[in-house]
Amino acid sequence: MSFYQSSHHSLSRRRLLRLTGLSGASLLLNGCGTTSFSDKIGQLVEPLNQRVEELLLRPQAPVPEFPLSAIEPDKLLINTFDFTPQIDPATFQLTIDGEVQNPLQLKLTEIQKMPLVSMVIRHVCVEGWSAIVQWGGVRLQDLIVLAKPKAAVRYVYFLSADGYYESWDLPSAMHPQTLMVHQKNSQPLSVENGAPLRVASPIKLGYKQSKWVTRIFLTSQLLPQKGYWEDQGYEWFGGL
């Protein structure tokens, strides 16, 4: 089974602002008259942007967290597709496959039995707002290790029940504060916030943190479909 599944749903999110951290060459593309010129320049610039941001990332360096008293319970806004998927927790399964030696299908109860990791971090949206949230779940690195990725793996894809898709570099996915979460502010994660399972991390912008994740796909190659917003021109790495 291939990773990519086209979505029949359109996003109802407000149109995202372009990231202020884009290179001068990519800013120039906003004024270019032809798509082909934009595509050719983008093919040259994106690998350079990716390499620079990978060098800036310290894969195992923890991001400072906040005390429980700093939680902002009302500031995490809800951005979704035109519909919110209703997933039965009793039948939910997370698939982890791709270039791995041990493909997995994990029930939610199996994930919930793994050691709970809790962190209070700032969730930052590219639209300009942020919220301090407590997330609880399991380290993504622990799930990846269970799947035994092959040596050539460099990228991790997330496929969601609403058709959203996203990709990360492997070092970011293996960061100790990158979690697959089923709790928010010490309560079971709500459907609106991505239940049964979503991504949460202090090292990526909000659009990289997929909700309603049903499949994690590991690969040695970045596919033509990089991510829902990235395929519309937004920056791929999305790091903080």
Sequence and secondary structure as in RCSB ss.txt:
>XXXX:A:sequence
MSFYQSSHHSLSRRRLLRLTGLSGASLLLNGCGTTSFSDKIGQLVEPLNQRVEELLLRPQAPVPEFPLSAIEPDK
LLINTFDFTPQIDPATFQLTIDGEVQNPLQLKLTEIQKMPLVSMVIRHVCVEGWSAIVQWGGVRLQDLIVLAKPK
AAVRYVYFLSADGYYESWDLPSAMHPQTLMVHQKNSQPLSVENGAPLRVASPIKLGYKQSKWVTRIFLTSQLLPQ
KGYWEDQGYEWFGGL
>XXXX:A:secstr
  S    S  B S      TT  HHHHHGGG S HHHHHHHHHHHHHHHHHHHHHH  TT       GGG  TT 
     BSS     TTT EEEEEESBSS EEEEHHHHHTS  EEEEEEEE TTS EEEEEEEEEEHHHHHHHH B 
TT  EEEEEETTS EEEEEHHHHTSTT EEEEEETTEE  TTTTTT EEE TTB GGGS SSEEEEEEESS  S 
  TTGGGT  SS B 
